């Protein structure tokens, strides 16, 4: 019985690996505000920003910092 429970747990964990951060956060808000993603070149998810007093302002600060190193970054709402 314990082996069966272990195998089911592993299967459930592996099944969840196909989802993206966007999929997860669209259904799971962390905190009271909107969660954001730092996106590179519009479609490459770099960082998820959540758990701050103002996630959007924190996201913008990260974008400014990253852009000093080069590249184009934006903040995208996740939920």
Residue pairs with C-beta under 8 A, 6 or more apart in sequence:
20 45
21 37
21 45
21 48
21 78
22 37
22 45
22 78
25 35
25 37
25 48
25 50
25 78
25 79
26 78
26 79
27 79
28 79
29 35
29 79
30 50
30 51
31 50
31 51
31 52
31 55
33 54
33 55
33 56
34 55
34 56
34 77
34 78
34 79
35 48
35 49
35 50
35 55
35 77
35 78
35 79
36 48
36 49
36 50
36 55
36 56
36 59
36 75
36 76
36 77
36 78
37 45
37 46
37 47
37 48
37 49
37 59
37 75
37 76
37 78
38 45
38 46
38 47
38 48
38 49
38 59
38 62
38 63
38 66
38 73
38 74
38 75
39 45
39 46
39 73
39 74
39 75
39 76
40 46
40 66
40 71
40 72
40 73
41 71
41 72
42 72
42 74
46 66
46 73
47 62
48 78
49 55
49 58
49 59
49 62
49 75
52 58
56 75
59 75
60 75
62 73
63 73
63 74
63 75
66 73
67 73
